[in-house]
Amino acid sequence: MDEQTFSVGQLAGPGTYRCTACGRTVTEYALSFEIEPCACGGITFRRVD
């Protein structure tokens, strides 16, 4: 994992994140939030912005 990859339960900041399993993107505006599982069941996200 690198600084652009996040797993469920990690804290992250605002940005756009893509599920590594299905490719769905989620945009978060909160200054800090906890990564939650994707609807597909994926648990790893990569920051894409």
Stockholm file with secondary structure:
# STOCKHOLM 1.0

chainA/1-49         MDEQTFSVGQLAGPGTYRCTACGRTVTEYALSFEIEPCACGGITFRRVD
#=GR chainA/1-49 SS CCTTEEETTCEECSEEEEETTTCCEEEECSSSEECCCCTTSCCEEEECC
#=GC SS_cons        CCTTEEETTCEECSEEEEETTTCCEEEECSSSEECCCCTTSCCEEEECC
//
